[in-house]
Amino acid sequence: MIFAADVVSRARAFLHARSPAAKTSNALKDGTGSATLCDSATEFSKRAYLEAVERRRVLKEKLKRWRGGGISTVEAARVLGILPGAVRKRWQAGRLIGWIEGRRIYLAKWQFHRRGLLPGVQDILRTFDSRDRWRVFLYFYSPQLSLRKKRPLDLLRAGEIRVIMNHAKLHGQDNTW
């Protein structure tokens, strides 16, 4: 004799066995098809990761070349009228924007102006107080919607230091820059 409860439980088991979740679970349990499933997921995530790494590398290279590339600490020391060691200390403290290539530090050329730093750059760097050099670099490089789609660096060069300082303070407080 077959009871109604038996029929219902067999029907549930039948339907569950046909579901995608059950197929995946069974494939992983008994080894059938797990290699294809895992390999395709792993392959996809590896490819996505490698694409992201490549995009990051390309962006960094663009930033390095933007507005004249970089200058060495010795050249920066000449412009600022200080010793190269003092330039390195400023860079380490987040008071100059630059990057490391090999064992050398290069500083973004655009932050220098005549015989010193571009007015406002030092104040903005103090406002952000960030060790994430690329994030700071991107702040100056990227057009900002709240600045009428203009780059902060372009506005600094135009002499609108107060506008940029207010913008930097606002974004520095919210950590949204």
C-alpha positions, 0 to 999 in steps of 0.5 A, spaced: 500 500 500 502 506 498 500 512 502 499 519 500 505 522 504 510 517 500 507 519 494 509 527 496 516 525 499 518 521 492 515 527 488 519 532 492 525 528 491 524 527 484 523 534 483 529 536 487 534 531 483 532 535 477 533 542 480 540 546 478 542 546 485 541 539 486 545 537 480 551 542 482 551 539 489 551 532 486 556 533 481 561 536 487 559 530 492 561 525 487 566 528 482 562 527 476 562 534 472 565 537 478 572 539 474 568 542 468 563 546 473 569 548 478 574 550 472 569 554 468 568 558 474 575 558 476 577 560 469 572 566 469 574 569 476 582 568 473 580 572 467 576 577 471 582 578 476 587 579 470 583 584 466 582 588 473 590 588 474 591 590 467 586 596 467 590 598 473 596 597 470 594 601 464 591 607 469 597 607 473 601 608 466 597 614 464 597 617 471 605 617 470 605 620 464 600 625 465 602 632 465 609 631 463 611 625 467 615 625 473 621 628 476 627 625 480 628 627 488 634 630 486 630 634 480 625 636 485 630 638 491 633 643 486 626 646 484 624 646 492 631 649 494 632 643 499 636 637 500 633 630 496 633 627 503 628 632 505 624 631 498 623 623 500 621 625 507 616 629 504 613 624 499 613 619 505 609 623 509 604 624 503 606 631 502 608 630 495 605 626 490 609 620 486 611 613 485 616 608 486 619 605 480 624 600 482 628 603 487 627 610 485 622 615 487 619 619 482 614 625 483 609 628 479 611 634 475 605 637 474 605 639 482 611 643 481 610 651 479 616 655 477 620 655 484 616 651 488 609 647 489 603 649 485 599 653 490 594 649 493 597 642 492 600 642 499 594 644 503 590 639 499 595 633 501 594 635 508 587 635 508 586 628 505 592 626 509 592 619 505 598 614 504 594 611 498 598 615 493 594 613 487 587 615 490 590 622 491 593 622 484 586 620 481 583 626 485 587 631 481 586 627 475 579 626 474 573 631 472 569 632 478 561 633 477 561 637 483 566 642 480 562 642 473 566 636 470 573 640 471 579 637 474 581 639 481 588 640 478 586 645 472 582 649 477 588 650 481 592 652 475 587 657 474 588 660 481 581 657 484 585 655 490 579 657 495 574 653 491 578 647 490 580 647 498 572 647 500 571 641 495 577 637 498 575 639 505 568 637 504 570 630 500 576 629 505 571 629 511 566 624 508 572 620 505 568 620 498 574 623 494 
